[in-house]
């Protein structure tokens, strides 16, 4: 990217772009959290399948991650793709996790989302386009983090070992296919069809839930729980979507299932946040290039 671009007389620098991307990421995380209702996930009704989370908790977490995600974009604008950049993002990600935990009283609200949005923000800053961002992020995710072995294993790590699921790491190394090729197209197609924004976002979430190998679900309920949620989400879409009569009935059944069995499709929530971020970033970069 050029060092500075003037748009309508306003200087546009890599640092300013990184800051704007951080703000968009925070808004995307907040928008995902506020979307109501969501099966099993935190929303305005309460913690869903979670007993240690609430909507204010998630909003505090989203605000805490603005600066770390902006820092990931700044690093990618300064360093070439490779081990040095990957190591820098590892440091920034761990700092971001500590900020998140400080803001939430120790609750892991957005660890996977920080990984996804940090990589995607880095991809946008490095390539100057949203189109190429996921490919850059995939290549960067494939580079080993020198400090990874010292990390405490996460639920996702344990699920990968037990079930062979690739989780957030696999999504990143494949270029975030559920955010880019599932949630984002469904979101935009619903808008183009004149659907309301809430229905568009909800159906984008459900489309992801119907196919993602969600390690959050595998951790809580194993393969049977994952299959049940996938089938329930697909049933809503087959009935016409979340804003139809049949779709609402199927949605209510899925919502009840998730609440009773404490099934949380957290990976799908992260994918929706990533799709919302990419959608907003696309508009930002278009304006940036004028």
N, C-alpha and C positions, 0 to 999 in steps of 0.2 A: 504494500500500500504506500502511497505517497506520504511524505512526512507530515504534510498539512494540506488540507483542501478547504477552500473558502466556499461556503454555501450561504447565499444571500448576505454576504458581508461578514458572516460569523466564521471564525477559524475552526476547522475540523481537524483535530489532531488524533493520533493513536491513543493518547491518554484520555482524551475526551470521549472517544468511541468506547474504550474499555469501561469508563465510568458509566456511560449510557447502557452498555450491555449488562453491567452489574445491576443497575436499576431495573432493567427489563426482566432479568432473572428473578429478582425479588418479587416483582409484580406477578410473574407467572406462577411462582410458588404460592403466593397469597391467593391468586385466582383459583388455583386447584384446590386449595384448602377451603375456600369459601363456597365452592360449588356444592349445592345442596338440592336434593339428597344424593348421597353416594353409598353404594352397598359396602358395608364393613369399614369404611374409611371415616376419618374425622371430618365433620361438617358442622353447619350451624346448629344441628340438633344435639350434638355431643361428640363423644369419643368413638362412636361406632364400635368396632371390635376391640378398641384400646381402652384400658382402664387408667392409663397414665398420661393420656393426652387430651387436649381440648382445642377448640379453634383458636383461642388466644395464644396457646402454646405454639401452635404451628405458625401463627402470624409473627410472633416474636422470633421464631427460628428463621423465617423467611427474611425478616429485616436484618438479622445477624449475618446472613450469608451474602448480602449485597456486596460488601467490600471484598471478601475472599474471592468471589467469582469475578469481580472486576480485576482483581490482582492476577488471576489466571489469564485473562485477556491481555493485560499489560505485558506479562511475561512472554506470551506467544508473539506479541508484536515486536519484541526485542531479540528473541532467541530463535534459531532455526530448529526445525523438527529434529529431535534426537534425544540422547540420554540427558544432556544438560537441561533441556526444557522439561523433560519428563520428571527429572529429579526436583526441579523448581516447583512444578505443579504438585508433586507429592508433599513438599513442605507446606505449600499454600493450602492444600487440601486438609492436612492435619491441623493447621492453624484454624481453618474454617470449622472443622469439627469441634475444636475446643471452644470457639466462639458460640457455636450452636448449643453445645452442652451447657455453657455458662448462661445462655439466654433461656434455656428450657429447664433448668434445675437438674441437669444430668440425663434428660430424656433424649434418646436418639430419634429425632423426628425426620431428618432430611439427609442422612449420610449418602444414600444412593443418589438422591437428586443433586447433591453437591457435586458428586463425581460426574454425573451426566452433564449438568449445566456448566460446570467448570470446563470440561473438555470441549463442549460445543461453543462456549464463549471464546475459548482459545482458538478454535478452528475458524470462527468468524473474523477474529482479530488478525489471524495469520494470513488468511486467504482473501479477505475483503468481500467475501460473498457468503450468503447462507447456503447456496447450492453446494459449494465445495467444502463447507464446514464439517459435515459428518464424515466425509472421507478423510480429512485431515485428522479429525478426532480419532477415527479408527486406527490410523497409522500410529498416532501418538499413544493410544491405549495399548498397542502391541509392544511398545518399548517397555522393558522391565524397569520398575522403580527400585533403585538401589536400597532403599530403606524398607521395602515391603516385608522382608522376612522378620523384621523386629516388631511388626504390628500384632496386636492381640487378635486372634481369629474372630470374625464376625459370624452372625447367624448365616449370612450368605455363604461364607467360606465353608461352614459345616454342612450346609445343604448341598453344596457342590461335591463335597467328599462322599456324602451318603447316597445322593440320588443322581449324581453326574450332571446336574443342571449347571449351566454356565452363568446364569444370573446377570447382574449388572455389568460384570466384566465382559461376558460374552456379547451382551447388547452393544457395549462400547466398541469392541473389536470388530463387530459386524457393521458398524456405522449407525447404530441406533435405529434398526429397521422398524421397530414398533412405533417409535415417535415419528420417524420420517415417512414411512410407507403405509402406516395404518392410521394412527391417531390424526396426523395432520391432514391427509386427504379426506377422511371422514368429516373432520371439523369444517373444512372448506366446502365440501360438497353439500353439507347440511345448510350452511349459510347461503350458498348459491341457490338452493332450493327454497329459500325463504323461511327456513326453520328459525326458531328463536335461538339466541346465543346459549341459553342454558341447555336446551335440547341438543344443540350441536356439540357442546362440550361433553355432555353426559354420554351421548352416543359414541363420541370419540374414545371416551374412557371404556365403555362397554366393548367396543370393537377390539381394543387392546386386551381387555380381560378375557375375551373369548379365545385368544390364541397365545398370549404370553405365557412362558414357563416361569411363573412368578415365584421366586424363591421365598418371598414373605409367606405365601400360602403354603408352600411345601414345608417350611419350617413349622408352621402352626398345625397343619392337618395332613401332611403327606400327599401322595399322589391322588388319593380319593377326594380330598378336599379341593385340590387344584382342579380335578375333572368336574366336580360339582359346580364350582364357580364358573368355569369356562362354559359349561352347558347352560347355566342360568343366564349368563350374559348373552350368549348366542340366541337364546329363546326370546329375549327382549327385542333384539334386532330383527329376528324373523317375524315377530308380531308387528313390525312396522316402526319400531323405535320407541324411545322413552316417553314421547309426547303423544302417543296414540292410546286408545282405550285398551287394546290388547297388550300393548307394550307396557303400559303402566301396571297392569295386573301382573305381568311376568316380572317386572322390576320389583314390585312389592314382595313377591315370593323370594326373589334373589336377596333382597335387602334383609328379609326376616331370616333366611338361611345364614347369611353372614353374621348377623347379630347374635343369633342363638348359638352358633358354633364358633363364634369369635374368629371368623375368617377375614383376614385383612389383605386385600390385593394391593399392597403398598408399591410393588414394582410397576403396576399399571398406573397408579397415581403419579409416580415419577415420570412415566412416559408421557402422560397428559401434560404435566408441567413443562416437559421438554418441548412438546409440540406447540404449546402456547408461547413459549419463549421463542422458538424458531419463527412462528407466525409473526410475532411482534418485531423480531429482529430483521425479518425480511423487509418490512416497511421502513424500519430505521435505516438499513443499509441502502435502500433505494433512494431515500431522501439524502443520505450522506453523499451519494455519488452524483447528485445533480449539480 
